[in-house]
């Protein structure tokens, strides 16, 4: 799936014509599972006009991995027993260099962590092969993997390939704008709700049938007996982690509304002493994120204690909120689950995707010069005095944007405008550095159903930016 992958393809195409630091190129592409790495690399290779070989390591002995890789390079059936075998990765890379010679050739080595697990010498052999052969050759070597933590460790100074890479790219989920192309017949509200269910992960987006409504997709695709949707979360965790049950308990606690360390410890029955280590690992895997109030200056964020933990992935949020409670039910029937989803979906979308997308809109507007100032932080705010859905702040120019989100089905009236002006904004300013003295405040309202004429008039007088679902849908990148 290549919607909104222009930047990634431009990066990959650029390496075909590079001559610095040498003709050989050594690239790393990594990202979470299901994000579309393999499809992207194969699409680029097929369009490159260059000969290429694609090999994906599996969880099998290293000698078998080496034999399959070289057979792939030769264009043979990798499972044929008569293919050449190699006693070490060094032997394999020497043979590869001899075979390629001075030919321009793309070699994609996918799921590299599986090879490294089978033989600890994998990376050091690759490093020596690069130093001795490939950096002066015409080879374009691309290593790829889904185990994000393992791949990022390869970038560290202790890694054998540290300093050898000539380029790297962390592939992330598709932006919201991809849903406009994939689901053109859906309303803005349905697309925002779809984003709340599956986010921008290409594989998850492919679950959705554009010809069906959102409810029909939930009933006939996501809730269908035997659907891969129900098994997805546990599959990913078992692939990434050695003790997934404890992590599952922590994710379930967060998914059910526990966000502070104390709340998560109580809900998961994991001691606070050990919990921080588990949460750190989940953050490395991009499954959990620690949020701080956007009113905390960047210089103080490391020592701030107001952090709250949230699930990063929209599908994980949906799964633990609506699907996981029914997974162990031996009498599972979609007809019993669907009403519970329909009953809680509106509040769920409003509290997750709509607020997230509103903050994303503010971030994009700030970068594009569409706001009166450029934000240094974008997020939300909470304290004993007030909670605000959308906050953006610049601590140098002392400007802050205060915004509220409403996902109700009714248009917003002037009472909501007045609450923002007279209550939310003053209370938030009091939580800013210097109690908000000298700060300029800008206001915004995000509403699913729009605004009454009276609300629009009040908003005009107070210079409040108004964004309904249709505008959010159209302007998000």
C-alpha positions as CSV (number, residue, x, y, z in Angstrom):
1,X,0.0,0.0,0.0
2,X,1.7,3.1,-1.2
3,X,-0.6,6.0,-0.4
4,X,1.3,8.9,1.2
5,X,4.6,7.0,0.8
6,X,6.1,9.7,-1.5
7,X,8.8,10.7,0.9
8,X,9.9,7.1,1.6
9,X,10.0,6.2,-2.1
10,X,12.0,9.4,-2.8
11,X,14.5,8.4,-0.2
12,X,14.9,4.9,-1.6
13,X,15.2,6.2,-5.2
14,X,17.8,8.7,-4.1
15,X,20.2,5.9,-3.1
16,X,20.3,4.5,-6.6
17,X,22.2,7.5,-7.9
18,X,24.4,8.2,-4.8
19,X,28.2,8.1,-5.2
20,X,29.1,9.3,-1.7
21,X,30.6,8.1,0.5
22,X,31.2,5.4,-2.1
23,X,29.3,3.6,-4.9
24,X,28.1,1.0,-2.5
25,X,25.1,1.9,-0.3
26,X,24.1,0.3,3.1
27,X,20.6,1.2,4.1
28,X,18.4,0.3,7.1
29,X,14.6,0.4,6.9
30,X,12.7,-0.6,10.0
31,X,9.3,-0.2,11.7
32,X,6.7,-2.1,13.6
33,X,5.1,-5.2,12.1
34,X,2.3,-4.7,9.6
35,X,3.4,-1.2,8.7
36,X,4.2,-2.1,5.1
37,X,8.0,-2.4,5.0
38,X,8.2,-5.4,2.7
39,X,5.6,-4.1,0.3
40,X,7.4,-0.8,0.1
41,X,10.8,-2.3,-0.6
42,X,9.5,-4.7,-3.2
43,X,7.6,-1.9,-5.0
44,X,10.7,0.3,-5.0
45,X,12.9,-2.5,-6.2
46,X,10.5,-3.5,-9.0
47,X,10.3,0.1,-10.2
48,X,14.0,0.8,-9.9
49,X,15.0,-0.8,-13.2
50,X,17.9,-2.6,-11.4
51,X,18.2,-6.3,-10.8
52,X,17.3,-7.2,-7.2
53,X,17.1,-10.0,-4.8
54,X,14.8,-10.2,-1.8
55,X,15.4,-12.6,1.1
56,X,13.5,-12.8,4.4
57,X,15.1,-14.7,7.2
58,X,13.0,-17.1,9.2
59,X,13.4,-18.6,12.6
60,X,15.6,-21.5,11.5
61,X,19.2,-22.6,11.8
62,X,21.8,-20.2,10.4
63,X,23.3,-22.6,7.8
64,X,19.8,-23.0,6.3
65,X,19.3,-19.2,6.2
66,X,22.6,-18.8,4.4
67,X,21.8,-21.5,1.9
68,X,18.4,-19.9,1.1
69,X,19.9,-16.4,0.8
70,X,22.5,-17.4,-1.7
71,X,20.0,-19.5,-3.7
72,X,17.7,-16.4,-3.8
73,X,20.7,-14.4,-5.1
74,X,21.2,-17.0,-7.8
75,X,17.6,-17.0,-8.8
76,X,17.0,-20.6,-7.7
77,X,14.4,-22.3,-5.6
78,X,15.6,-21.6,-2.0
79,X,14.3,-25.0,-0.8
80,X,16.3,-27.1,-3.2
81,X,18.8,-29.3,-1.1
82,X,21.5,-29.1,-3.7
83,X,22.0,-25.3,-3.3
84,X,25.4,-24.3,-2.1
85,X,26.0,-24.3,1.7
86,X,28.3,-22.1,3.8
87,X,30.0,-22.7,7.1
88,X,29.8,-19.1,8.2
89,X,28.3,-15.7,7.3
90,X,31.8,-14.6,6.3
91,X,31.9,-17.3,3.7
92,X,28.5,-16.4,2.4
93,X,29.3,-12.7,2.0
94,X,32.6,-13.5,0.3
95,X,30.7,-15.6,-2.2
96,X,28.0,-12.9,-2.6
97,X,30.7,-10.3,-3.4
98,X,32.3,-12.5,-6.0
99,X,29.0,-13.3,-7.6
100,X,27.9,-9.6,-7.8
101,X,31.3,-8.3,-8.9
102,X,30.9,-4.8,-10.3
103,X,27.2,-5.2,-11.2
104,X,24.6,-2.7,-9.8
105,X,22.3,-4.9,-7.7
106,X,19.8,-4.4,-4.9
107,X,20.0,-6.9,-2.1
108,X,17.2,-6.7,0.4
109,X,17.8,-8.7,3.6
110,X,14.4,-8.7,5.5
111,X,13.9,-9.8,9.1
112,X,17.6,-9.5,9.9
113,X,16.9,-10.0,13.6
114,X,16.0,-13.6,13.0
115,X,19.4,-14.2,11.4
116,X,21.1,-12.5,14.3
117,X,19.3,-14.6,16.8
118,X,20.4,-17.8,15.1
119,X,24.1,-16.8,14.9
120,X,25.6,-14.0,17.1
121,X,28.3,-13.5,14.4
122,X,25.8,-12.4,11.8
123,X,26.3,-8.6,12.3
124,X,30.1,-8.7,12.7
125,X,30.4,-10.7,9.5
126,X,28.2,-8.2,7.7
127,X,30.3,-5.4,9.0
128,X,33.5,-7.0,7.8
129,X,31.9,-7.8,4.4
130,X,30.9,-4.2,4.1
131,X,34.4,-2.9,5.0
132,X,36.2,-5.4,2.7
133,X,33.8,-5.8,-0.2
134,X,30.6,-3.9,-0.5
135,X,31.4,-0.3,0.2
136,X,33.6,-0.2,-2.9
137,X,31.2,-2.2,-5.0
138,X,28.0,-1.3,-6.9
139,X,25.8,-3.2,-4.4
140,X,22.8,-1.5,-2.7
141,X,22.3,-3.5,0.5
142,X,19.1,-2.9,2.4
143,X,18.6,-4.5,5.8
144,X,15.1,-4.5,7.3
145,X,13.3,-5.8,10.4
146,X,10.1,-5.6,12.4
147,X,11.6,-6.0,15.9
148,X,12.0,-2.2,16.4
149,X,14.1,-2.5,19.6
150,X,16.6,-4.9,18.0
151,X,16.9,-2.8,14.9
152,X,17.5,0.4,16.9
153,X,20.2,-1.4,18.9
154,X,22.0,-2.0,15.6
155,X,22.3,1.8,15.4
156,X,24.0,2.0,18.8
157,X,27.7,2.5,19.2
158,X,28.1,-1.0,20.6
159,X,26.7,-2.6,17.4
160,X,29.2,-4.0,14.8
161,X,27.5,-2.1,12.0
162,X,27.6,1.2,13.9
163,X,28.9,4.0,11.6
164,X,28.6,1.8,8.4
165,X,25.1,2.7,7.3
166,X,24.8,5.3,4.6
167,X,21.1,5.9,5.3
168,X,18.2,4.8,7.5
169,X,14.4,5.3,7.6
170,X,11.9,4.5,10.4
171,X,8.7,3.6,8.5
172,X,5.7,4.8,10.4
173,X,1.9,4.2,9.9
174,X,0.1,6.0,7.1
175,X,-1.2,9.5,7.9
176,X,-4.9,10.1,8.3
177,X,-5.1,11.5,4.8
178,X,-4.8,7.9,3.4
179,X,-8.3,7.2,4.7
180,X,-9.7,9.8,2.3
181,X,-8.3,7.8,-0.6
182,X,-9.1,4.4,0.8
183,X,-12.6,5.2,1.9
184,X,-13.8,7.9,-0.5
185,X,-17.5,7.1,-0.1
186,X,-17.6,7.4,3.7
187,X,-18.5,10.5,5.6
188,X,-15.9,12.5,7.5
189,X,-17.4,11.2,10.8
190,X,-17.1,7.5,9.5
191,X,-13.5,8.0,8.5
192,X,-12.6,9.5,11.8
193,X,-14.3,6.6,13.5
194,X,-12.4,4.2,11.3
195,X,-9.2,5.8,12.3
196,X,-10.1,5.2,15.9
197,X,-10.5,1.5,15.1
198,X,-7.4,0.8,13.0
199,X,-5.2,3.9,12.8
200,X,-2.9,4.1,9.8
201,X,-1.3,0.6,9.8
202,X,-1.7,-0.6,6.2
203,X,-2.6,-4.2,7.1
204,X,-5.3,-3.0,9.4
205,X,-6.7,-0.6,6.9
206,X,-6.9,-3.4,4.4
207,X,-9.4,-5.1,6.8
208,X,-11.9,-2.4,5.9
209,X,-14.2,-3.0,2.9
210,X,-15.0,0.5,1.4
211,X,-18.2,-0.9,-0.1
212,X,-19.6,-1.6,3.4
213,X,-20.5,0.8,6.2
214,X,-18.4,1.1,9.3
215,X,-20.9,-0.9,11.3
216,X,-21.0,-3.6,8.7
217,X,-17.2,-3.8,8.7
218,X,-17.2,-4.2,12.4
219,X,-19.9,-6.9,12.3
220,X,-18.9,-8.9,9.2
221,X,-15.1,-8.4,9.2
222,X,-13.7,-7.6,12.7
223,X,-16.1,-9.7,14.8
224,X,-16.5,-12.6,12.4
225,X,-15.6,-15.9,14.1
226,X,-12.1,-17.0,13.1
227,X,-11.2,-13.4,12.2
228,X,-7.4,-12.6,12.4
229,X,-8.4,-9.4,14.0
230,X,-9.1,-11.1,17.3
231,X,-5.7,-12.8,17.4
232,X,-3.6,-9.9,16.1
233,X,-2.5,-8.4,19.4
234,X,-1.3,-11.6,21.1
235,X,0.4,-12.6,17.9
236,X,2.5,-9.4,17.8
237,X,3.4,-9.6,21.5
238,X,4.4,-13.2,21.3
239,X,6.7,-12.4,18.4
240,X,8.3,-9.4,20.2
241,X,8.4,-10.5,23.9
242,X,9.6,-13.4,26.0
243,X,6.9,-13.0,28.7
244,X,3.9,-11.6,26.9
245,X,1.3,-12.3,29.6
246,X,2.6,-9.7,32.0
247,X,2.7,-7.2,29.2
248,X,-0.8,-8.1,28.1
249,X,-2.0,-7.4,31.7
250,X,-0.4,-4.0,31.6
251,X,-1.8,-3.2,28.2
252,X,-5.2,-4.3,29.2
253,X,-5.0,-2.1,32.3
254,X,-4.1,1.0,30.2
255,X,-6.7,0.1,27.6
256,X,-9.4,0.1,30.4
257,X,-8.5,3.5,31.6
258,X,-5.5,3.1,34.0
259,X,-3.0,5.8,33.1
260,X,-0.9,6.6,36.2
261,X,1.8,4.2,37.6
262,X,-0.4,3.5,40.7
263,X,-3.5,2.9,38.6
264,X,-1.7,0.5,36.2
265,X,0.0,-1.4,39.1
266,X,-3.3,-1.9,40.9
267,X,-5.1,-3.0,37.7
268,X,-2.4,-5.3,36.4
269,X,-1.1,-6.6,39.8
270,X,2.5,-5.7,38.7
271,X,4.5,-4.1,41.5
272,X,5.5,-0.5,40.8
273,X,9.1,-1.6,41.3
274,X,8.9,-3.8,38.2
275,X,6.3,-1.8,36.3
276,X,8.6,0.9,35.1
277,X,10.8,-1.6,33.3
278,X,7.8,-3.2,31.6
279,X,6.5,0.2,30.5
280,X,9.9,1.2,29.2
281,X,10.0,-1.9,27.0
282,X,6.4,-1.1,25.7
283,X,7.5,2.4,24.9
284,X,10.5,1.1,22.9
285,X,8.1,-1.1,21.0
286,X,5.9,2.0,20.3
287,X,2.9,0.3,21.9
288,X,2.7,2.7,24.9
289,X,3.5,6.4,25.1
290,X,4.1,8.6,28.1
291,X,2.3,11.9,27.9
292,X,3.1,15.0,29.8
293,X,1.0,18.2,30.0
294,X,1.8,20.4,27.1
295,X,2.2,23.3,29.5
296,X,5.4,21.9,30.9
297,X,8.5,23.5,29.2
298,X,10.8,21.2,27.3
299,X,13.6,22.0,29.8
300,X,11.5,20.5,32.6
301,X,10.0,17.5,30.9
302,X,12.7,15.0,32.0
303,X,12.0,15.7,35.7
304,X,8.2,16.2,35.5
305,X,6.2,13.6,37.4
306,X,2.8,14.3,35.9
307,X,3.3,11.6,33.2
308,X,0.4,9.4,32.1
309,X,0.6,6.3,30.0
310,X,-1.6,5.7,26.9
311,X,-1.7,3.1,24.2
312,X,0.0,4.4,21.1
313,X,-1.8,2.3,18.5
314,X,-5.5,3.0,17.8
315,X,-6.2,-0.7,17.1
316,X,-4.7,-1.7,20.4
317,X,-7.0,0.8,22.1
318,X,-10.1,-0.6,20.3
319,X,-9.0,-4.1,20.9
320,X,-8.6,-3.8,24.7
321,X,-11.7,-1.6,25.1
322,X,-14.1,-3.7,23.1
323,X,-12.7,-7.1,21.8
324,X,-10.4,-8.5,24.5
325,X,-13.1,-8.9,27.1
326,X,-14.9,-11.3,24.9
327,X,-11.9,-13.2,23.6
328,X,-12.0,-16.0,26.1
329,X,-15.8,-16.4,25.9
330,X,-16.5,-20.0,24.7
331,X,-20.0,-18.9,23.7
332,X,-18.6,-16.0,21.7
333,X,-21.2,-14.6,19.3
334,X,-20.8,-11.4,17.3
335,X,-24.4,-10.4,17.9
336,X,-23.7,-10.1,21.6
337,X,-20.6,-8.0,21.1
338,X,-21.8,-5.5,18.5
339,X,-24.4,-3.8,20.7
340,X,-21.7,-3.1,23.3
341,X,-19.5,-1.6,20.7
342,X,-22.3,0.5,19.2
343,X,-23.2,1.8,22.6
344,X,-19.7,2.9,23.6
345,X,-18.2,3.7,20.2
346,X,-19.2,7.4,20.1
347,X,-17.5,8.2,23.5
348,X,-14.5,6.1,22.5
349,X,-14.0,7.9,19.2
350,X,-14.3,11.3,20.9
351,X,-11.9,10.5,23.7
352,X,-9.2,8.9,21.4
353,X,-9.1,9.5,17.7
354,X,-11.0,12.9,17.5
355,X,-8.8,14.4,20.2
356,X,-5.6,12.9,18.7
357,X,-6.5,14.2,15.2
358,X,-7.3,17.7,16.6
359,X,-3.9,17.8,18.1
360,X,-2.4,16.6,14.9
361,X,-4.2,19.3,13.0
362,X,-2.8,21.9,15.4
363,X,0.7,20.5,14.9
364,X,0.4,20.6,11.1
365,X,-1.1,24.1,11.1
366,X,1.8,25.3,13.3
367,X,4.4,23.8,11.0
368,X,2.7,25.3,7.9
369,X,2.4,28.7,9.4
370,X,-1.4,28.5,9.8
371,X,-1.3,29.5,13.5
372,X,-0.3,32.9,15.0
373,X,2.8,31.1,16.5
374,X,4.9,28.0,16.0
375,X,4.3,25.5,18.9
376,X,7.1,24.0,20.8
377,X,4.8,21.5,22.4
378,X,1.4,20.1,21.3
379,X,-0.7,17.9,23.5
380,X,-3.3,18.2,26.2
381,X,-3.3,19.5,29.8
382,X,-4.4,18.2,33.1
383,X,-4.1,19.4,36.7
384,X,-6.2,19.6,39.8
385,X,-7.8,22.7,38.5
386,X,-8.6,21.9,34.8
387,X,-8.3,19.4,32.0
388,X,-8.1,20.7,28.4
389,X,-8.2,18.5,25.3
390,X,-5.9,20.4,23.0
391,X,-3.0,22.6,24.0
392,X,-0.1,24.1,22.1
393,X,2.6,26.3,23.6
394,X,5.6,28.3,22.7
395,X,7.6,29.1,25.8
396,X,9.8,31.7,24.1
397,X,7.2,33.8,22.6
398,X,4.8,33.0,25.5
399,X,1.9,32.1,23.4
400,X,-0.6,29.2,24.0
401,X,-3.5,27.7,22.2
402,X,-6.3,26.3,24.3
403,X,-8.8,24.0,22.5
404,X,-11.7,21.8,23.3
405,X,-13.1,18.8,21.4
406,X,-16.8,17.8,21.3
407,X,-17.8,14.6,19.5
408,X,-21.5,14.8,20.3
409,X,-24.2,14.6,17.6
410,X,-25.6,18.1,18.4
411,X,-24.2,21.4,17.1
412,X,-22.2,23.4,19.6
413,X,-24.0,26.3,21.2
414,X,-22.7,29.5,22.7
415,X,-22.5,27.9,26.2
416,X,-19.5,25.8,25.1
417,X,-17.9,28.9,23.7
418,X,-18.4,30.8,27.0
419,X,-17.0,27.9,29.0
420,X,-13.9,27.9,26.9
421,X,-13.4,31.7,27.2
422,X,-14.5,32.2,30.8
423,X,-13.4,29.0,32.6
424,X,-11.0,26.7,30.7
425,X,-8.6,29.3,29.3
426,X,-8.2,31.3,32.6
427,X,-7.6,28.1,34.6
428,X,-5.1,26.8,32.1
429,X,-3.2,30.1,32.0
430,X,-2.8,29.8,35.8
431,X,-0.9,26.6,35.3
432,X,1.6,28.1,32.9
433,X,5.0,29.3,33.9
434,X,4.7,32.6,35.9
435,X,1.0,31.8,36.4
436,X,0.4,32.9,32.8
437,X,1.6,36.4,33.2
438,X,2.6,37.9,29.9
439,X,1.2,35.0,27.9
440,X,-1.0,35.5,24.8
441,X,-3.9,33.1,24.6
442,X,-5.4,31.7,21.3
443,X,-8.6,29.6,21.3
444,X,-10.0,26.8,19.2
445,X,-13.0,24.5,19.2
446,X,-13.3,21.2,17.4
447,X,-16.8,19.8,17.0
448,X,-18.2,16.8,15.1
449,X,-21.5,18.4,14.2
450,X,-20.5,22.1,13.8
451,X,-21.7,25.2,15.5
452,X,-24.9,27.2,15.9
453,X,-25.1,30.7,14.4
454,X,-24.9,32.1,18.0
455,X,-21.8,30.1,18.8
456,X,-20.2,31.3,15.5
457,X,-20.9,34.9,16.4
458,X,-19.4,34.6,19.9
459,X,-16.4,32.7,18.4
460,X,-15.9,35.5,15.9
461,X,-15.8,38.1,18.7
462,X,-13.2,36.1,20.6
463,X,-11.1,35.1,17.5
464,X,-11.8,31.4,18.2
465,X,-10.8,29.0,15.5
466,X,-13.7,26.7,14.7
467,X,-13.0,23.2,13.1
468,X,-15.8,20.8,12.4
469,X,-15.4,17.1,11.4
470,X,-15.5,18.0,7.6
471,X,-12.8,20.6,7.9
472,X,-10.6,18.3,10.0
473,X,-11.0,15.5,7.6
474,X,-10.1,17.7,4.6
475,X,-7.2,19.6,6.1
476,X,-5.3,16.8,7.8
477,X,-2.2,15.7,5.9
